[in-house]
Amino acid sequence: MNTKQFAVSVLNLAPLRAGFDSRQAIEAMTLLAQQTEQLGYCHR
């Protein structure tokens, strides 16, 4: 089993949906970042 850990930013997982324009994709990414901060995740 590989136990190596690596950091992944939640913004690396930004939702990009079919049919979204760039404005909608940025809005979704911003909402995701705000929600994760509310849950206590921090960026480093």
C-alpha atoms as an extended CHARMM CRD file, in Angstrom:
* protein
*
        44  EXT
         1         1  MET       CA              0.0000000000        0.0000000000        0.0000000000  PROA      1               0.0000000000
         2         2  ASN       CA              1.3330000000        3.4200000000       -0.9250000000  PROA      2               0.0000000000
         3         3  THR       CA              1.0330000000        5.7890000000        2.0370000000  PROA      3               0.0000000000
         4         4  LYS       CA              2.7150000000        8.7610000000        0.3860000000  PROA      4               0.0000000000
         5         5  GLN       CA              0.7260000000       11.9560000000        0.9230000000  PROA      5               0.0000000000
         6         6  PHE       CA              0.5220000000       15.0070000000       -1.2580000000  PROA      6               0.0000000000
         7         7  ALA       CA             -1.3290000000       18.2860000000       -0.9430000000  PROA      7               0.0000000000
         8         8  VAL       CA             -4.2260000000       18.9920000000       -3.2550000000  PROA      8               0.0000000000
         9         9  SER       CA             -5.9290000000       22.3430000000       -3.1890000000  PROA      9               0.0000000000
        10        10  VAL       CA             -9.6870000000       22.2550000000       -3.2990000000  PROA      10              0.0000000000
        11        11  LEU       CA             -9.3740000000       24.7390000000       -6.1520000000  PROA      11              0.0000000000
        12        12  ASN       CA             -7.5800000000       22.0190000000       -8.1230000000  PROA      12              0.0000000000
        13        13  LEU       CA            -11.0020000000       20.3840000000       -8.0410000000  PROA      13              0.0000000000
        14        14  ALA       CA            -12.8660000000       23.3960000000       -9.4020000000  PROA      14              0.0000000000
        15        15  PRO       CA            -16.1250000000       22.3340000000      -11.0050000000  PROA      15              0.0000000000
        16        16  LEU       CA            -16.1390000000       22.7630000000      -14.7680000000  PROA      16              0.0000000000
        17        17  ARG       CA            -19.4420000000       21.7320000000      -16.2450000000  PROA      17              0.0000000000
        18        18  ALA       CA            -20.4320000000       21.3020000000      -19.8500000000  PROA      18              0.0000000000
        19        19  GLY       CA            -22.0840000000       24.4350000000      -21.1230000000  PROA      19              0.0000000000
        20        20  PHE       CA            -20.5500000000       26.7330000000      -18.4830000000  PROA      20              0.0000000000
        21        21  ASP       CA            -18.9660000000       29.9070000000      -19.6850000000  PROA      21              0.0000000000
        22        22  SER       CA            -15.8570000000       31.2760000000      -17.9740000000  PROA      22              0.0000000000
        23        23  ARG       CA            -17.8720000000       33.5760000000      -15.6910000000  PROA      23              0.0000000000
        24        24  GLN       CA            -19.9950000000       30.6950000000      -14.4270000000  PROA      24              0.0000000000
        25        25  ALA       CA            -16.9340000000       28.5000000000      -13.8750000000  PROA      25              0.0000000000
        26        26  ILE       CA            -15.2320000000       31.2410000000      -11.8120000000  PROA      26              0.0000000000
        27        27  GLU       CA            -18.4260000000       31.7770000000       -9.7930000000  PROA      27              0.0000000000
        28        28  ALA       CA            -18.6210000000       28.0400000000       -9.0430000000  PROA      28              0.0000000000
        29        29  MET       CA            -14.9490000000       27.9730000000       -8.0230000000  PROA      29              0.0000000000
        30        30  THR       CA            -15.4590000000       30.9940000000       -5.7510000000  PROA      30              0.0000000000
        31        31  LEU       CA            -18.4770000000       29.3770000000       -4.0880000000  PROA      31              0.0000000000
        32        32  LEU       CA            -16.5150000000       26.1660000000       -3.5550000000  PROA      32              0.0000000000
        33        33  ALA       CA            -13.6530000000       28.1050000000       -1.9230000000  PROA      33              0.0000000000
        34        34  GLN       CA            -16.0610000000       29.9960000000        0.3420000000  PROA      34              0.0000000000
        35        35  GLN       CA            -17.8220000000       26.8260000000        1.4370000000  PROA      35              0.0000000000
        36        36  THR       CA            -14.5870000000       25.0020000000        2.2410000000  PROA      36              0.0000000000
        37        37  GLU       CA            -13.3510000000       27.9520000000        4.3010000000  PROA      37              0.0000000000
        38        38  GLN       CA            -16.6370000000       27.8960000000        6.2520000000  PROA      38              0.0000000000
        39        39  LEU       CA            -15.9900000000       24.2110000000        6.9830000000  PROA      39              0.0000000000
        40        40  GLY       CA            -12.6050000000       25.0940000000        8.4540000000  PROA      40              0.0000000000
        41        41  TYR       CA            -10.2780000000       24.0980000000        5.6390000000  PROA      41              0.0000000000
        42        42  CYS       CA             -7.4280000000       26.4920000000        5.1350000000  PROA      42              0.0000000000
        43        43  HSD       CA             -5.0490000000       27.1100000000        2.2620000000  PROA      43              0.0000000000
        44        44  ARG       CA             -1.3180000000       27.0410000000        2.6970000000  PROA      44              0.0000000000
